């Protein structure tokens, strides 16, 4: 098992420096962004597609750092009804599969996407708990008319290139838990589309990630290391608190998610927060998680995703790396 990190949190550094940073923390795996919500800062896609020498030089940077490129990450919304963003992000996934194959990388991480609630809609709509028949209509449209045709195309493209697609079970997507992951895999007869196991999004839904790993078994293709802390506010507002704030695209603090979309401002006080590995669940829990992952595939990479807003770039990575290494029974870097 390789332990590493997704380098999006190091996009302010050139790739060689980012890889050196990971190695200095005792990490040996890297996941690189290839499009979707974020630009591919560490992946020169055009050069890699056009030149074998460029590919060899690129992989040589990883070899020099003692870090293995284990996955590309193309998290976004490929089903977005936005006239430019949806098609662009869908194409990013297909392109990522091709680039991964050229690099000899066997995993592409992404999201399943969220369409509009009906044909002609202009904004994505997450539809859960369809206790009212109107929402069953929404579910049928989103799955049958939009999601399944797209994911059958992705399945075929991934199979042609022998690259596995690992879907992050992420709320605001049609696939957000093991049941929806299994439905998608069954409906498209998946051989190359499965799950990325990111515990953070499961924790706040009340799902036990270790049990989810065991339940999904060989459908788990990749793993992320990100933690979640449930806060006292959840006792009053629950985990579905909607008090997020708008951040204008021209705000100095705006994080663009493509087009006119931005990352919303987090609630305060929040019901839950993403935190560095170990700040929501202890070493013993993470040891059990790694053991469950190893039981599915001993060669699977587990990559840290740093989104802890209370710790800076290096504090968050270092804290997560120390916990993950301890959970794996490996010595921390001095």
C-alpha positions in Angstrom: 0.0 0.0 0.0 1.3 3.4 -1.0 0.5 6.5 1.2 0.5 9.8 -0.5 -1.4 13.0 -1.2 -3.5 14.8 -3.8 -1.4 17.8 -4.8 -4.2 20.3 -5.3 -3.3 21.9 -1.9 0.2 22.5 -3.4 -0.8 24.2 -6.6 1.1 27.3 -5.5 4.4 25.3 -6.0 5.9 23.9 -9.2 5.5 20.1 -9.5 9.1 19.2 -8.5 8.8 21.2 -5.3 5.4 19.7 -4.6 6.7 16.2 -5.0 9.8 17.0 -2.8 7.3 18.3 -0.2 5.5 15.0 -0.2 8.7 12.9 0.0 9.9 15.1 2.9 6.8 14.0 4.9 7.5 10.3 4.3 4.8 10.0 1.5 5.4 8.0 -1.6 2.3 8.5 -3.8 0.8 11.5 -5.7 -2.6 12.1 -7.2 -2.6 14.9 -9.7 -5.5 17.1 -10.9 -6.4 16.7 -14.5 -9.4 19.1 -14.9 -12.9 19.4 -13.7 -13.5 22.0 -11.0 -9.8 22.9 -10.9 -7.3 23.6 -13.6 -4.6 20.9 -14.2 -1.7 23.0 -12.7 0.6 20.0 -12.3 -0.3 18.2 -15.5 0.8 19.6 -18.9 -1.9 17.8 -20.8 -1.2 19.0 -24.3 2.5 18.2 -24.1 1.8 14.8 -22.6 -0.7 13.9 -25.3 1.6 14.9 -28.1 5.1 13.7 -27.1 6.5 10.4 -25.8 9.6 12.3 -24.7 7.4 14.7 -22.7 5.7 11.8 -21.0 9.1 10.2 -20.1 10.4 13.5 -18.8 7.2 14.0 -16.7 7.3 10.6 -15.1 11.0 11.2 -14.5 10.1 14.0 -12.1 8.2 11.6 -10.0 11.1 9.0 -10.1 13.6 11.7 -9.1 11.5 12.6 -6.0 10.9 8.9 -5.0 7.1 9.4 -5.5 4.8 7.3 -7.7 2.0 8.9 -9.7 -0.9 6.7 -8.7 -3.9 8.5 -10.0 -5.3 11.5 -11.9 -8.1 13.5 -10.3 -10.8 15.1 -12.4 -13.4 15.9 -9.8 -16.2 18.1 -11.2 -19.8 17.9 -12.5 -19.9 16.2 -15.9 -23.7 16.3 -15.9 -24.0 20.0 -15.2 -26.7 21.6 -17.3 -24.6 24.8 -17.7 -24.1 25.1 -21.4 -20.3 25.3 -21.2 -19.3 23.8 -17.9 -21.1 20.5 -18.1 -19.7 19.6 -21.6 -16.2 20.8 -20.7 -16.0 18.8 -17.5 -17.5 15.7 -19.2 -14.8 16.0 -21.8 -12.1 16.4 -19.1 -13.0 13.0 -17.8 -12.7 11.4 -21.2 -9.4 13.2 -21.8 -8.1 12.2 -18.4 -8.7 8.5 -19.2 -6.6 8.9 -22.4 -3.8 10.8 -20.6 -3.7 8.3 -17.8 -3.4 5.5 -20.3 -0.5 7.2 -22.0 1.3 7.7 -18.7 0.6 4.1 -17.5 -1.6 5.3 -14.7 -4.5 3.0 -13.9 -6.8 5.2 -11.9 -8.8 8.4 -12.6 -10.8 9.8 -9.7 -13.9 11.8 -10.4 -17.5 12.5 -9.3 -20.7 11.1 -10.8 -22.2 14.5 -11.5 -25.6 16.2 -10.9 -28.0 17.2 -13.7 -30.9 19.6 -13.5 -34.2 18.5 -12.1 -35.8 18.3 -15.5 -35.0 18.9 -19.2 -34.4 22.6 -19.8 -33.2 23.3 -16.2 -30.2 25.6 -15.9 -28.7 24.7 -12.6 -27.9 21.3 -11.1 -30.3 20.0 -8.4 -29.3 17.3 -5.8 -32.3 15.1 -5.3 -32.4 12.9 -2.2 -35.2 11.3 0.0 -37.9 11.2 -2.7 -40.7 10.6 -0.3 -42.9 12.7 -2.6 -43.6 11.3 -6.1 -42.5 14.5 -7.7 -38.9 13.7 -6.6 -39.2 10.2 -8.0 -39.9 11.9 -11.3 -36.7 14.0 -10.8 -34.7 10.9 -9.9 -35.9 9.0 -13.0 -35.0 11.9 -15.3 -31.6 12.4 -13.7 -30.6 8.8 -13.8 -32.4 7.5 -17.0 -32.1 10.4 -19.3 -28.8 12.0 -18.3 -26.6 10.0 -15.9 -26.8 6.5 -17.3 -26.2 7.4 -21.0 -23.1 9.4 -20.0 -21.7 6.8 -17.7 -22.2 4.0 -20.2 -20.0 6.1 -22.5 -17.3 6.5 -19.8 -17.4 2.8 -19.0 -16.8 2.0 -22.6 -14.0 4.5 -23.0 -12.3 3.4 -19.7 -12.5 -0.2 -20.8 -11.0 0.6 -24.1 -8.0 2.2 -22.4 -7.9 -0.2 -19.4 -8.1 2.6 -16.9 -10.3 2.3 -13.8 -12.6 5.2 -12.9 -13.0 5.7 -9.1 -16.1 7.8 -8.3 -16.0 9.8 -5.1 -19.2 9.2 -3.2 -19.9 12.9 -2.7 -23.1 14.6 -1.7 -24.5 16.9 -4.4 -24.0 14.0 -6.9 -26.2 11.2 -8.0 -23.7 8.8 -6.4 -23.2 9.8 -2.8 -23.3 6.5 -0.8 -22.7 2.8 -1.4 -26.3 2.1 -2.5 -26.1 4.7 -5.3 -22.6 3.5 -6.2 -23.9 0.0 -6.6 -26.9 1.1 -8.6 -24.6 2.9 -11.1 -22.3 0.0 -11.4 -25.1 -2.4 -12.0 -27.0 -0.3 -14.5 -24.0 0.3 -16.7 -22.6 -3.3 -16.3 -19.4 -1.7 -14.9 -16.0 -3.4 -15.3 -14.0 -0.2 -15.1 -16.2 2.1 -13.0 -16.1 1.8 -9.2 -15.7 3.8 -6.0 -13.1 6.0 -4.5 -13.4 5.6 -0.7 -13.2 9.0 0.9 -14.3 8.7 4.5 -14.9 12.4 5.0 -18.1 12.6 3.0 -19.4 9.4 4.5 -18.8 10.4 8.2 -21.2 13.3 8.1 -23.9 11.3 6.4 -23.8 8.9 9.4 -22.1 6.1 7.3 -19.4 4.0 8.9 -16.6 4.0 6.2 -14.9 0.8 7.3 -18.2 -1.1 7.0 -18.8 0.6 3.6 -15.4 -0.6 2.4 -16.2 -4.2 3.4 -19.6 -3.9 1.8 -18.4 -2.6 -1.5 -15.3 -4.9 -1.6 -13.8 -5.1 -5.0 -15.8 -2.2 -6.2 -13.5 0.1 -4.3 -10.7 1.2 -6.7 -9.0 4.0 -4.8 -8.9 5.7 -1.4 -8.6 9.1 0.0 -7.5 10.2 3.5 -9.6 13.1 4.7 -11.3 13.3 8.1 -14.5 15.0 9.4 -15.3 16.4 12.8 -19.0 16.6 13.9 -19.5 19.8 15.9 -21.9 20.7 18.7 -24.1 22.7 16.2 -25.2 19.5 14.7 -27.1 18.7 17.9 -29.4 21.6 17.0 -29.3 22.0 13.2 -28.3 18.5 12.1 -25.8 17.8 9.4 -28.0 19.3 6.6 -27.6 22.9 7.8 -28.0 25.1 4.7 -26.5 28.3 6.1 -23.8 28.6 3.6 -23.0 32.1 2.2 -22.5 33.4 -1.4 -19.0 34.4 -2.5 -19.0 36.6 -5.6 -16.7 35.6 -8.5 -14.7 38.8 -8.1 -14.3 38.5 -4.3 -10.6 38.3 -3.4 -11.3 35.1 -1.5 -13.3 33.4 -4.2 -12.3 29.9 -5.3 -13.6 29.4 -8.8 -15.3 26.1 -9.6 -15.6 26.9 -13.3 -17.7 29.4 -15.2 -19.6 31.7 -12.7 -19.5 29.1 -9.9 -17.6 29.6 -6.7 -17.1 27.7 -3.5 -19.6 28.9 -1.0 -18.7 30.4 2.4 -18.9 27.8 5.2 -21.5 28.2 8.0 -20.4 29.6 11.3 -20.9 27.8 13.7 -20.7 24.8 11.4 -22.4 21.4 12.1 -19.3 19.6 10.8 -15.9 20.4 9.3 -13.4 18.7 7.1 -10.3 18.3 9.2 -6.8 16.7 8.8 -6.5 13.0 9.3 -6.5 12.3 13.0 -8.4 15.5 14.0 -11.8 13.8 13.7 -11.0 10.1 14.3 -7.9 8.7 16.0 -5.0 6.6 14.9 -6.8 3.4 15.9 -9.7 4.2 13.6 -7.4 5.0 10.7 -5.5 1.8 11.3 -8.8 -0.1 10.9 -9.5 1.8 7.7 -6.1 1.0 6.2 -6.6 -2.6 7.1 -10.0 -2.7 5.4 -8.5 -1.1 2.3 -5.6 -3.5 2.3 -8.1 -6.4 2.5 -9.6 -5.2 -0.8 -6.4 -4.5 -2.6 -2.9 -4.6 -0.9 -1.5 -2.3 -3.7 -4.2 0.4 -3.4 -2.9 3.9 -2.9 -4.4 6.1 -0.1 -3.9 9.8 -0.8 -4.3 12.6 1.7 -6.7 15.4 0.6 -6.0 18.4 2.7 -9.1 20.7 3.3 -8.7 21.6 6.9 -9.4 25.3 7.1 -8.0 25.6 10.6 -4.5 24.4 9.6 -2.3 26.0 6.9 -0.9 24.1 3.9 2.1 22.4 5.6 0.5 22.0 9.1 -2.4 20.1 7.6 -0.3 17.9 5.4 2.2 17.2 8.1 -0.5 16.4 10.7 -2.3 14.1 8.3 0.9 12.4 7.2 2.0 11.7 10.8 -1.4 10.1 11.6 -1.5 8.1 8.5 2.0 6.8 8.9 1.3 5.9 12.5 -1.8 4.1 11.5 0.2 2.1 8.9 2.8 1.2 11.5 5.5 3.2 9.7 8.0 5.6 11.3 7.3 9.3 11.0 9.8 11.6 9.3 11.9 13.5 11.8 
